[in-house]
Amino acid sequence: MRHLPKIIILLLIFPLLAGCWDRREIEDRLYVSAIAIDSTEDDDTAEISVQIPIPNQVVGGGGGGQAEGGKGPSGPFELLSGVGKTYSEAMHQIVVSSNDPLFFGNMQVVMISEDQAKKGIERFMDAVKRTSEVRRQLYPIVVKGKAKDALNVKVPSEEIPINYIRGMLRSGTRNGIYADITLGQLLIDMGLPGCQFPIMNYMEPIEGGYRWDGIAVFKGEKMVGAIEGRQNVAGVLQVRTNQKGHVVIVQRKDGMIAFHPYSSNRKIKVNPDGSVVINIEVTGLIQEKTSTDDLSKAEVLEDVGNQVSATYQNQMKDLVNRSQKELKADIFNLGEYVRAYQPKFYNSINWQEDYPNIPITTKYHVTIHRYGISSD
């Protein structure tokens, strides 16, 4: 009997350890798959839209009714929208108009319209990162036109269009074509003192899907332009994130030769005066040849390598010139290296304003390891 009080206490404690007092059934949640952020005519407000799949229609695959909240097209998802001076105010409008609480743990993409990106994104990113359910591995992207409309694009191969975008981004980043920018990486880029020029993938809704156009370039929190075209983006990423680069086709006397890179190694040197030297070593193979060049001869192979190097060099020269003269933005993220290697110089200037005046030199060296089998 002397143990009876202890037993009673334990019996009273056990129910409290179950951990399910705040449980919520799956059916009692609205799962947000994507968020769209759009500007409005009033510069002080923005429109926030959320895409919510309708489970019974997705599984059935048989179409669906009109989306009430967002007035979207017929389909297996619903759009709900709200307008406010802050992200929280707009989201509150969505919450009070929905019949169940929103859940952001499955969200895949944050879409920002180009107009809103040019006005600024910091207040929205700050609110998103404070939402504990939001995963850092989702993709933030800038879209041409209205972001809300981009959520409504009908994709024949996918019932939920955001799944198509997620697949595009995963495949493109895995193959080194797109910028590997997740929400977590974007927040890091926006928070680092030396990285004052974030980038995001830049996409455009088209009939039946989406098209990747390049990368959106930011100066601080505002978009200042875009680098479009696969080769140009590859050049930027070759320096910024050490990606392998792009295929180069060089013209020979009686045909052409296609060089395919499979690795790249860049080394960045910062001198005491702040000038930057970028050395890039690219290794690859001959992917295609229509000329009669005898690549088994060392001098011919060296000449082809020099021609490929010159092609890379000219392209990089144009990118550096555009970044300093037109965009006035450090698209290569060189500020981090200047801050790390020459902190005294970095602290003596305003990197955002003085970047256009920084001397930048690029040098390429191309090594061709395999040139294929000759038919001769």
C-alpha positions in Angstrom: 0.0 0.0 0.0 2.9 2.3 0.6 3.5 2.4 -3.2 -0.1 3.3 -4.0 0.5 7.1 -4.2 3.4 6.6 -6.6 1.3 4.3 -8.8 -1.5 6.8 -8.8 0.9 9.6 -9.8 2.3 7.5 -12.6 -1.2 6.7 -13.9 -2.0 10.4 -14.0 1.2 11.2 -15.8 1.0 8.5 -18.5 -1.8 10.2 -20.5 0.1 13.4 -20.6 3.0 11.6 -22.4 0.9 10.5 -25.3 1.9 13.5 -27.4 -1.3 13.7 -29.4 -3.2 16.4 -27.6 -2.6 18.9 -30.4 -3.0 16.4 -33.2 -4.9 17.5 -36.3 -6.4 15.0 -38.8 -5.0 15.1 -42.4 -8.5 15.8 -43.7 -8.7 18.9 -41.5 -5.8 20.7 -43.3 -5.4 22.6 -46.6 -2.1 21.7 -48.1 -0.4 24.6 -49.8 1.7 23.5 -52.8 2.8 26.9 -54.0 2.6 30.6 -53.2 2.5 33.5 -55.7 3.5 37.0 -54.8 2.2 39.8 -57.1 2.4 43.6 -57.0 -0.7 45.8 -57.1 -1.4 49.3 -58.3 -0.7 50.5 -54.8 3.0 50.2 -54.1 2.3 49.7 -50.4 0.3 46.5 -50.9 0.9 43.1 -52.6 -1.4 40.2 -53.5 -0.6 36.8 -52.1 -2.1 33.7 -53.7 -1.9 30.1 -52.5 -2.4 27.0 -54.6 -4.2 24.2 -52.8 -4.6 20.7 -54.4 -8.0 19.1 -54.1 -7.2 15.5 -53.1 -10.3 13.7 -54.4 -10.0 15.4 -57.8 -6.3 14.7 -58.1 -6.7 11.0 -57.4 -9.7 10.7 -59.7 -8.0 12.7 -62.4 -11.4 13.7 -63.8 -11.3 17.4 -63.8 -13.1 19.4 -61.2 -15.2 22.5 -60.4 -14.5 26.1 -60.6 -11.9 27.3 -58.0 -13.8 29.6 -55.7 -11.2 31.6 -53.8 -8.8 32.4 -56.6 -11.4 32.3 -59.4 -9.0 30.0 -61.3 -9.7 27.6 -64.1 -11.4 24.3 -63.7 -9.0 21.8 -62.3 -7.9 19.7 -59.4 -6.7 22.6 -57.4 -8.0 25.8 -55.8 -6.5 29.3 -55.7 -7.1 31.5 -52.7 -5.9 35.1 -52.7 -5.5 38.0 -50.3 -4.2 41.6 -50.5 -2.4 43.5 -47.8 0.4 45.8 -46.9 2.3 42.9 -45.3 2.6 39.2 -46.1 0.8 38.5 -42.8 -2.1 40.7 -43.5 -2.7 39.2 -47.0 -2.3 35.7 -45.6 -4.8 36.5 -42.9 -7.4 37.3 -45.5 -6.8 33.9 -47.0 -7.0 32.1 -43.7 -10.3 33.7 -42.7 -11.9 32.8 -46.1 -10.8 29.1 -45.9 -12.7 26.4 -44.1 -9.6 24.7 -42.7 -6.2 25.9 -41.5 -3.4 26.1 -44.1 -0.4 23.8 -43.9 2.9 24.8 -45.6 5.0 21.8 -45.0 4.5 20.4 -48.5 5.0 23.7 -50.3 7.3 23.3 -53.4 7.7 26.7 -55.0 7.4 30.4 -54.2 6.7 32.4 -57.3 7.4 36.1 -57.4 6.2 38.3 -60.3 8.9 40.3 -62.1 7.1 43.6 -61.2 7.1 42.7 -57.5 10.7 41.5 -57.7 11.7 44.9 -59.0 9.9 46.6 -56.1 11.6 44.4 -53.5 11.3 40.9 -51.9 12.9 41.2 -48.5 9.7 41.7 -46.4 8.1 38.6 -48.0 11.2 36.4 -47.6 11.4 37.5 -44.0 7.9 36.4 -43.4 8.3 33.1 -45.2 11.4 32.2 -43.3 9.6 32.8 -40.0 7.0 30.2 -40.9 8.3 27.1 -39.2 6.5 24.7 -41.5 8.1 26.1 -44.7 11.0 23.9 -45.9 14.3 25.5 -46.9 14.6 23.1 -49.9 11.7 24.7 -51.9 12.4 26.7 -55.0 11.9 30.5 -55.1 11.6 31.7 -58.7 10.8 35.0 -60.6 8.2 34.7 -63.3 7.4 37.0 -66.2 3.9 38.4 -66.0 1.5 37.8 -63.1 2.7 35.1 -60.7 -0.9 34.2 -59.8 -1.6 33.4 -63.5 1.5 31.2 -63.6 -0.2 29.0 -61.0 -3.1 28.5 -63.4 -1.2 27.2 -66.4 -2.6 23.9 -67.7 0.1 21.3 -68.2 -1.0 18.2 -70.1 1.4 15.8 -68.3 0.6 17.1 -64.7 -2.7 17.6 -62.9 -1.0 20.1 -60.5 1.2 22.5 -62.6 3.6 23.2 -59.7 4.7 19.5 -59.9 5.9 20.2 -63.5 7.9 23.2 -62.4 9.5 21.3 -59.5 10.5 18.6 -61.9 12.0 21.1 -64.4 14.0 22.8 -61.6 15.3 19.5 -60.1 16.3 18.1 -63.5 17.9 21.4 -64.6 19.9 21.9 -61.5 21.0 18.3 -61.5 22.3 18.7 -65.0 24.1 21.9 -64.2 21.9 24.0 -66.5 19.8 26.0 -64.0 21.0 27.9 -60.9 20.7 25.6 -57.8 18.9 28.2 -55.7 16.7 27.0 -53.0 14.9 29.1 -50.4 17.7 28.2 -47.9 20.4 29.3 -50.3 18.6 32.5 -51.2 18.2 33.4 -47.5 22.0 32.8 -47.0 22.8 34.9 -50.0 20.6 37.8 -48.8 22.2 37.6 -45.3 25.9 37.4 -46.2 27.7 40.8 -46.0 29.8 40.1 -49.1 26.9 38.6 -51.2 24.7 41.6 -51.9 23.6 40.4 -55.3 21.3 37.3 -55.0 20.1 35.4 -58.1 17.0 33.3 -58.8 15.8 31.2 -61.7 13.8 33.2 -64.2 10.8 31.5 -65.9 8.0 32.3 -68.2 4.6 30.6 -68.4 3.8 29.5 -71.9 1.0 27.4 -73.5 1.1 23.9 -72.1 3.9 24.6 -69.6 6.7 26.8 -68.6 10.0 28.0 -70.2 13.2 28.7 -68.3 14.7 32.0 -69.6 17.7 32.4 -67.4 18.5 34.0 -64.0 17.0 37.1 -62.4 19.7 39.3 -60.9 19.2 41.3 -57.7 20.9 44.3 -56.2 20.1 44.0 -52.6 16.4 43.0 -52.4 15.4 44.4 -55.8 15.7 42.8 -59.2 17.8 44.9 -61.6 17.7 42.7 -64.7 18.2 39.2 -66.0 20.9 37.1 -67.6 19.1 35.1 -70.4 20.3 32.3 -72.5 21.8 28.9 -71.4 25.4 29.8 -72.4 25.4 33.1 -70.6 24.0 31.6 -67.4 26.5 28.7 -67.6 29.3 31.3 -67.7 28.0 33.1 -64.6 27.6 29.8 -62.7 31.0 28.6 -63.8 32.4 31.4 -61.7 29.8 31.8 -59.0 29.2 28.1 -58.1 32.0 26.3 -60.0 29.7 24.6 -62.4 31.2 22.8 -65.4 30.2 25.3 -68.2 28.5 24.8 -71.5 29.2 23.1 -74.8 31.3 25.2 -77.2 31.2 24.8 -81.0 34.3 26.1 -82.9 34.5 26.5 -86.6 37.4 24.9 -88.4 38.5 25.3 -92.0 36.2 22.6 -93.4 33.7 21.9 -90.6 33.2 22.3 -86.9 34.2 20.7 -83.6 31.9 20.5 -80.5 33.7 20.5 -77.1 31.7 19.1 -74.1 33.0 20.1 -70.7 32.7 17.6 -67.8 34.5 19.5 -65.1 35.6 23.0 -64.2 37.8 24.4 -61.5 38.0 28.1 -60.9 40.5 29.9 -58.7 39.8 33.5 -57.7 42.7 35.8 -56.7 42.2 39.2 -55.1 45.0 41.7 -55.1 45.6 44.3 -52.4 44.2 47.0 -54.7 41.0 45.1 -55.0 41.5 43.9 -58.6 40.3 40.3 -59.2 41.9 37.6 -61.4 39.7 34.6 -62.2 41.5 31.5 -63.5 39.3 28.8 -64.9 40.5 25.3 -65.9 38.0 23.4 -68.0 38.4 19.7 -68.8 36.3 18.0 -71.4 36.0 15.9 -74.5 35.2 16.2 -78.2 31.6 15.4 -78.6 31.2 15.9 -82.3 33.5 16.6 -85.3 32.7 17.3 -88.9 36.1 18.7 -89.9 39.0 16.8 -91.3 41.3 17.8 -88.4 43.6 15.0 -87.2 43.0 15.2 -83.4 45.6 12.5 -82.7 48.3 15.2 -83.4 49.1 17.1 -80.3 49.5 20.5 -82.1 46.0 20.2 -83.6 44.4 19.2 -80.3 46.2 22.2 -78.6 45.0 24.5 -81.3 41.4 23.3 -80.8 41.8 23.8 -77.1 43.0 27.4 -77.6 40.1 28.1 -79.8 37.7 26.8 -77.2 39.5 28.9 -74.5 39.1 32.0 -76.7 35.4 31.4 -77.1 34.9 31.1 -73.3 37.1 34.1 -72.8 35.2 36.4 -75.2 31.9 35.3 -73.6 33.1 36.0 -70.1 34.5 39.4 -71.2 31.0 40.3 -72.4 29.4 39.1 -69.2 31.8 41.0 -67.0 31.3 44.1 -69.1 27.5 43.8 -68.9 27.5 43.2 -65.1 29.6 46.3 -64.5 28.2 48.7 -67.1 24.5 47.7 -67.5 23.4 45.8 -64.5 26.0 47.3 -62.1 25.6 44.1 -60.1 28.1 41.5 -58.9 26.6 38.5 -60.6 29.7 36.4 -59.9 29.5 36.9 -56.1 33.1 38.2 -56.1 32.4 40.4 -53.1 32.7 37.4 -50.8 36.2 36.7 -52.0 37.3 40.4 -51.7 35.8 40.5 -48.2 37.6 37.3 -47.2 41.0 37.9 -48.8 41.3 41.7 -48.7 39.1 42.8 -45.8 40.9 46.1 -45.4 40.2 47.1 -49.0 36.6 45.8 -48.8 35.8 47.8 -45.6 37.2 51.0 -47.3 34.6 50.9 -50.1 30.9 50.4 -50.6 30.9 47.1 -52.6 27.4 47.6 -54.0 28.3 51.0 -55.4 31.9 50.5 -56.3 31.7 47.1 -58.0 31.5 48.6 -61.5 34.9 50.1 -61.0 36.7 46.9 -59.9 39.2 45.6 -62.4 38.3 42.0 -63.3 40.5 39.7 -65.4 39.5 36.2 -66.6 41.8 33.5 -67.9 40.8 30.2 -69.3 42.7 27.0 -69.9 41.0 24.1 -71.7 42.2 20.5 -71.5 40.8 18.0 -74.0 41.2 14.5 -72.5 39.3 12.4 -75.1 38.8 13.1 -78.8 37.1 9.9 -80.0 37.9 7.4 -82.6 39.0 8.3 -86.1 37.4 6.5 -89.1 40.6 6.8 -91.1 
